[in-house]
Amino acid sequence: MKFKHLTQYLLALLFVLGGPVYAQTDCGVLPEKPSIVDGSTATMEELVANSQAVKSYIGDVDNFLDCYDAFMQSSDFSELPQNEKLFYANAMDNILEARNAIGPQFNAQVEAFRAAQPQESE
C-alpha cells in the first residue's frame, strides 16, 4: 500500500519538476502534503494546527488543479503530443487522489484522539 503512495508522489514530483507540460504553464509548484499527527498521542493544539495545515493544503491543491485544468482547456495543451497529454492526465489523477485521501486520513486521527481521551464518569 505504501508503495502505491510513493509511486503517486514520485509521479507527481516528476510532473512538477521535469514534466513536459510543466514548462508550458504558470501554475507554480505542487503544494507539499502535510504530515498527519498521530491522534492517539497528539495534544488538542497539535490536532488543531494539523487541521489548519490540512485545510490549507486542500485549498492550495484546489488552486493548483484549477490552474492546470485551465491549461488543459487551452490550445497549447491541445497541441501537445498524445503521450504528453496522457502523462499530464495521469499525474493530475494522482494529485487529485492524494488531495482526496488526506481528509479521511486526518479524520481517522481525530477519532483516535477522541478514543484516547479519558472518559468522564456519569
N, C-alpha and C positions, 0 to 999 in steps of 0.2 A: 504494500500500500504506500509506504514512504517513497519507494522508487518512482511510482506514478507521479507524485507531487514534485519530486526532484526533476523528473523529466519535463513536467509542465513549466516549472520555474526556469529551467535552463533554456527551454524553447522560447519562453517569453523574454529572457535575458538576451539571447541571441537576436531575437527580433528587434529589441530596443537598441542594442549596441551595434549590431552589424547587419541587420536585415536590409535588403534592398529597398523596401518601402520606407523604412525609417528615414533614409537620406532625403526623401522627397516630401516630408511633412514637417510641420512646425508644432508637433504635439508635445514636445518635451520628452522626459524620461518616464518610464513606468514607475508609479509610486511604490515605495517599499512597503511590503506587507509587515505589519507589526507582529511581534510575538504575542502569544496568548498566555496570560497568567495562569498559574495552577490555582484553581478556585478552592481547593482543599486546604491550601496554606496561605492564600493571599489575604491581605487586610482589605477593609472596605475602601480605603483610599487607593490602594493598588487596583482594585476592581473598577472603581470609578475612572481612574486615569486610563486604564486599559479600554474601557468602554469608549472614552473620548477618542483614543487613538484608532480604534476600530471604525468608529463613525467617520472620522476624518479620512481614513484610508478608503472607505467605501465611496465617499464623496469625491475624493481625488481620482479614484479609478473611474468613476462615472464620467467625470470631466474628460479624462484621458480617452475613454471609449467613445464619447460623443465626438471628440476631435477626429479620431480615426474613422468613425462612421461617416463623418462629413467627407473625409478623404476618399472613402470607398465609393461615394456617390459622384466623385469628380471625374473629369475627363482624363486627368493624369493617371488615375487608378485604372480606368478602362483601357488605357493604352499599354498597361504592363503585360508582360508575358504570362501565360496561364499558370506556370509553376510559381511565379512570384505572388500572384493573386491567391493561390492555394496556400502558400506559406503564410501569407498575411491572415487569411481566414482561420487557419488552424491556430495561429498564435493568439488571435483575438478570442477564439473559443476557450483557449486555456486561461487567458487572463480573466475572462468573464466567469469561468468555473471557479477560479481562486477567489474572486471577489464574492461570489455567491456562497462559498463554503465558509468564509470567516465568521459570518453571523451565527450560524449554528454551532461552530466551534466555541465561540465566546459564550453563547447561551448555555452550553454544556458546563462551562466553568462557573457560570453564575449558579447553576443548580448544585454543583459541587461545593461552592461557597456556602449556600444555604444549608446543605446537608451537614456541613462541618460546624455549623453554629450550634452552641449549646441550646437545648430545648428548654423553654420556660415551663415550670410545672404549674398546673392549674389549681 
